[in-house]
Amino acid sequence: MFKAFNSIKEILLVFYQVLFVEAKERYEITEFYLEKCGHNKKVRNLIKK
């Protein structure tokens, strides 16, 4: 039971890490484009909320 729980936890950790990295990259790309438009602060404030 405990071993199974551990492996599930590890799978979830990897899954979340992949999701986080992808989201971070996507956010940085979005940030880059918005910086050119000058809307960066507005968007950053929206994401923080």
N, CA and C atoms as a LAMMPS dump frame, in Angstrom:
ITEM: TIMESTEP
0
ITEM: NUMBER OF ATOMS
147
ITEM: BOX BOUNDS ff ff ff
-5.0000000000000000e+02 5.0000000000000000e+02
-5.0000000000000000e+02 5.0000000000000000e+02
-5.0000000000000000e+02 5.0000000000000000e+02
ITEM: ATOMS id mol type element x y z
1 1 1 N 0.836 -1.206 0
2 1 2 C 0 0 0
3 1 3 C 0.873 1.259 0
4 2 1 N 1.863 1.292 0.878
5 2 2 C 2.712 2.477 0.993
6 2 3 C 3.558 2.687 -0.261
7 3 1 N 4.06 1.566 -0.836
8 3 2 C 4.861 1.652 -2.064
9 3 3 C 4.032 2.197 -3.22
10 4 1 N 2.806 1.734 -3.308
11 4 2 C 1.914 2.197 -4.379
12 4 3 C 1.659 3.696 -4.235
13 5 1 N 1.439 4.125 -2.993
14 5 2 C 1.195 5.543 -2.734
15 5 3 C 2.404 6.375 -3.136
16 6 1 N 3.604 5.873 -2.816
17 6 2 C 4.828 6.582 -3.166
18 6 3 C 4.968 6.765 -4.669
19 7 1 N 4.701 5.708 -5.428
20 7 2 C 4.849 5.802 -6.878
21 7 3 C 3.818 6.756 -7.48
22 8 1 N 2.612 6.755 -6.929
23 8 2 C 1.581 7.689 -7.403
24 8 3 C 2.032 9.121 -7.132
25 9 1 N 2.6 9.328 -5.95
26 9 2 C 3.089 10.653 -5.583
27 9 3 C 4.184 11.113 -6.545
28 10 1 N 5.083 10.193 -6.888
29 10 2 C 6.166 10.521 -7.815
30 10 3 C 5.63 10.869 -9.197
31 11 1 N 4.652 10.095 -9.658
32 11 2 C 4.05 10.363 -10.968
33 11 3 C 3.41 11.747 -10.972
34 12 1 N 2.686 12.061 -9.897
35 12 2 C 2.047 13.373 -9.798
36 12 3 C 3.075 14.493 -9.78
37 13 1 N 4.178 14.28 -9.056
38 13 2 C 5.233 15.291 -8.997
39 13 3 C 5.789 15.583 -10.38
40 14 1 N 6.088 14.523 -11.121
41 14 2 C 6.623 14.699 -12.475
42 14 3 C 5.599 15.415 -13.35
43 15 1 N 4.346 14.99 -13.24
44 15 2 C 3.264 15.583 -14.021
45 15 3 C 3.156 17.084 -13.743
46 16 1 N 3.166 17.457 -12.467
47 16 2 C 3.057 18.867 -12.104
48 16 3 C 4.278 19.663 -12.547
49 17 1 N 5.467 19.054 -12.454
50 17 2 C 6.679 19.741 -12.894
51 17 3 C 6.61 20.047 -14.381
52 18 1 N 6.166 19.061 -15.167
53 18 2 C 6.047 19.262 -16.615
54 18 3 C 5.035 20.364 -16.907
55 19 1 N 3.896 20.313 -16.238
56 19 2 C 2.871 21.338 -16.431
57 19 3 C 3.406 22.715 -16.066
58 20 1 N 4.114 22.805 -14.935
59 20 2 C 4.626 24.08 -14.466
60 20 3 C 5.642 24.66 -15.44
61 21 1 N 6.542 23.801 -15.93
62 21 2 C 7.567 24.264 -16.87
63 21 3 C 6.915 24.775 -18.152
64 22 1 N 5.934 24.027 -18.656
65 22 2 C 5.241 24.449 -19.874
66 22 3 C 4.516 25.763 -19.659
67 23 1 N 3.826 25.878 -18.528
68 23 2 C 3.087 27.097 -18.222
69 23 3 C 4.041 28.28 -18.095
70 24 1 N 5.187 28.049 -17.454
71 24 2 C 6.177 29.099 -17.261
72 24 3 C 6.712 29.585 -18.609
73 25 1 N 7.032 28.634 -19.492
74 25 2 C 7.539 29 -20.812
75 25 3 C 6.493 29.778 -21.595
76 26 1 N 5.265 29.315 -21.532
77 26 2 C 4.178 29.986 -22.246
78 26 3 C 3.994 31.394 -21.698
79 27 1 N 4.07 31.538 -20.37
80 27 2 C 3.902 32.845 -19.738
81 27 3 C 5.02 33.794 -20.153
82 28 1 N 6.264 33.272 -20.211
83 28 2 C 7.394 34.112 -20.594
84 28 3 C 7.261 34.583 -22.032
85 29 1 N 6.773 33.701 -22.908
86 29 2 C 6.565 34.08 -24.307
87 29 3 C 5.491 35.163 -24.391
88 30 1 N 4.395 34.96 -23.656
89 30 2 C 3.31 35.941 -23.635
90 30 3 C 3.821 37.271 -23.105
91 31 1 N 4.616 37.204 -22.042
92 31 2 C 5.193 38.391 -21.424
93 31 3 C 6.048 39.148 -22.433
94 32 1 N 6.827 38.413 -23.214
95 32 2 C 7.713 39.007 -24.212
96 32 3 C 6.912 39.792 -25.248
97 33 1 N 5.827 39.194 -25.734
98 33 2 C 5.006 39.879 -26.735
99 33 3 C 4.299 41.084 -26.136
100 34 1 N 3.808 40.94 -24.912
101 34 2 C 3.076 42.033 -24.279
102 34 3 C 3.998 43.194 -23.923
103 35 1 N 5.265 42.883 -23.645
104 35 2 C 6.225 43.939 -23.356
105 35 3 C 6.353 44.868 -24.559
106 36 1 N 6.311 44.291 -25.745
107 36 2 C 6.393 45.081 -26.971
108 36 3 C 5.176 45.984 -27.108
109 37 1 N 4.025 45.496 -26.649
110 37 2 C 2.783 46.262 -26.755
111 37 3 C 2.639 47.261 -25.603
112 38 1 N 3.371 47.019 -24.51
113 38 2 C 3.316 47.926 -23.366
114 38 3 C 2.189 47.629 -22.389
115 39 1 N 1.653 46.411 -22.435
116 39 2 C 0.555 46.043 -21.529
117 39 3 C 1.03 45.109 -20.422
118 40 1 N 2.338 45.005 -20.261
119 40 2 C 2.918 43.997 -19.374
120 40 3 C 2.452 44.11 -17.925
121 41 1 N 2.466 45.312 -17.373
122 41 2 C 2.106 45.484 -15.956
123 41 3 C 0.656 45.103 -15.694
124 42 1 N -0.225 45.473 -16.612
125 42 2 C -1.645 45.136 -16.458
126 42 3 C -1.837 43.629 -16.387
127 43 1 N -1.203 42.917 -17.308
128 43 2 C -1.359 41.462 -17.366
129 43 3 C -0.748 40.807 -16.14
130 44 1 N 0.422 41.293 -15.73
131 44 2 C 1.083 40.708 -14.559
132 44 3 C 0.206 40.873 -13.321
133 45 1 N -0.447 42.017 -13.196
134 45 2 C -1.338 42.238 -12.058
135 45 3 C -2.552 41.319 -12.114
136 46 1 N -3.058 41.058 -13.317
137 46 2 C -4.205 40.155 -13.467
138 46 3 C -3.83 38.734 -13.091
139 47 1 N -2.63 38.303 -13.495
140 47 2 C -2.194 36.938 -13.214
141 47 3 C -1.962 36.742 -11.716
142 48 1 N -1.468 37.778 -11.033
143 48 2 C -1.2 37.671 -9.59
144 48 3 C -2.473 37.452 -8.783
145 49 1 N -3.6 38.02 -9.243
146 49 2 C -4.85 37.948 -8.478
147 49 3 C -5.456 36.58 -8.442
